[in-house]
Amino acid sequence: MTIRFDGRVAVVTGAGGGLGREHALALAARGAKVVVNDLGAAVDGSGGATAAALAVVEQIRAAGGEAIASGASVTDAAAVQAMVDETLKTWGRIDILVNNAGILRDKSFAKMDLADFRLVVEVHLMGAVHCCKAVWDVMRAQNYGRIVMTTSSSGLYGNFGQANYGAAKMALVGLMQTLSLEGAKNNIRVNCLAPTAATRMTESLMPEAVLALLRPEAVTPGLLALVADDAPTRAILCAGAGAFERAHITLTEGVFVGLPDDAAEQVVHGWDAISDRAGETVPDSGVAQGSLETAKALRARA
Ligand SMILES: NC(=O)c1ccc[n+]([C@@H]2O[C@H](COP(=O)([O-])OP(=O)(O)OC[C@H]3O[C@@H](n4cnc5c(N)ncnc54)[C@H](O)[C@@H]3O)[C@@H](O)[C@H]2O)c1
C-alpha cells in the first residue's frame, strides 16, 4: 500500500539542505503539511539565516504542497517551543518530528577543546531533546506521534576525529530507547535513522565516485518508513545509497563467575565465553540485563 501522510503535520529540523530537505520534500509530496526548520547554519554551526528553509518551503508550495518555514535554532528551547506553538496555531496538531539538524566540529580528541565538544552535544542531543519535549505532550494528547532521531555510524561504531559527534549521536540512541518505551501507550513510536549520504557534511570525506552513489534522496525512503502510520518503534535503521540495514544493541548470554577471590581472573579467562554471540538477545528494556544476571546467580546457587 502506498504510504501517505494526508492530514499529518510534520516538523523536520535542519531541513534547509542535505538530508532534511529531501525528507521534507518527500513528506510534503505524500500529503504531509511540513514545518521546514533550519537555522541556516554553516557546517560548523556558525552563522544563521532562514533563506534555506524558505527556499524549501517555496519548492513544496510550487509543487502544490503546504509548508511553513522556521528559523529556530534547535539549541534554543524557547525558540523551539515558539515553533511548536506556531505550528499548532496554523495546523492544530503535530504528528511527526524528524530530528535531523546537525553540525560537525571534527578534531582528534587530543586537539578537541571542550567548547567544540559541548556545542556538538548541544545541537544534536539537546536540540533533539528540546524538540521532543516541545511536542511530547501534544503527541500524548493526540494518542499519535512518530519521532525519528538522526543518529550516525560514527556514534554506533566510532569514527576517528568524531569523539564529540559520535558521543552525541549515540546519546540519541539512548534517548530513543527510553522515549519509545514511555511513548508506547500513547501510540508514539520513536526510532533512529543512521544515514550515509553525500551532503556538504561528507563531501570532503569520500571520493567522488562513492559520493555519486550516496544521493541523500536514497536515504529518505527509510525515513518515510520510520514515520508512517504502521512504523516500527525502537528500531535503528541504517540507510545509504538505496541500501538498508538494521543495527541492534545486543546482550550476550555470558557466564556466571560469582565472587571467588579470582573473579577478575575468571572474567579474563572466560572472555571468549562472555563474548560468545550464540544465544545473544536484543533486550526489550534495560531491566533485561539485571534479570539475566540475577537468574544466572540463582541458577548457580541452586
Ligand atoms: N551525510 C551523512 O552521511 C550523515 C551521516 C550520519 C549522520 N548524518 C546526520 O544527518 C543529519 C543531516 O545532515 P546532512 O548530511 O544533511 O548535513 P547538512 O549540513 O546538509 O544538514 C544539516 C542542517 O542542519 C542545520 N542546522 C545546523 N544547526 C542547526 C540548529 N542549531 N538549528 C536548526 N538547524 C540547524 C544546518 O543549517 C543544515 O541545513 C545530521 O544530523 C547529520 O549529523 C549525516
The ligand as a Gaussian input file, in Angstrom:
#p B3LYP/6-31G(d) Opt

LIG

0 1
 N       25.560000      12.937000       5.482000
 C       25.846000      11.831000       6.150000
 O       26.483000      10.890000       5.625000
 C       25.403000      11.671000       7.563000
 C       25.815000      10.530000       8.251000
 C       25.362000      10.318000       9.535000
 C       24.523000      11.260000      10.112000
 N       24.157000      12.384000       9.429000
 C       23.270000      13.315000      10.101000
 O       22.221000      13.654000       9.228000
 C       21.723000      14.955000       9.582000
 C       21.661000      15.834000       8.347000
 O       22.986000      16.066000       7.894000
 P       23.363000      16.414000       6.376000
 O       24.398000      15.427000       5.983000
 O       22.148000      16.567000       5.570000
 O       24.148000      17.804000       6.579000
 P       23.711000      19.322000       6.296000
 O       24.798000      20.163000       6.896000
 O       23.386000      19.490000       4.859000
 O       22.354000      19.466000       7.120000
 C       22.283000      19.864000       8.452000
 C       21.314000      21.015000       8.539000
 O       21.098000      21.336000       9.918000
 C       21.015000      22.745000      10.013000
 N       21.351000      23.148000      11.392000
 C       22.560000      23.155000      11.985000
 N       22.464000      23.593000      13.236000
 C       21.141000      23.878000      13.446000
 C       20.412000      24.365000      14.563000
 N       21.038000      24.657000      15.712000
 N       19.074000      24.525000      14.438000
 C       18.440000      24.237000      13.278000
 N       19.090000      23.781000      12.164000
 C       20.430000      23.603000      12.270000
 C       22.012000      23.275000       9.004000
 O       21.725000      24.629000       8.651000
 C       21.824000      22.289000       7.848000
 O       20.877000      22.740000       6.893000
 C       22.665000      15.473000      10.671000
 O       22.109000      15.223000      11.944000
 C       23.890000      14.629000      10.480000
 O       24.658000      14.546000      11.654000
 C       24.583000      12.606000       8.165000

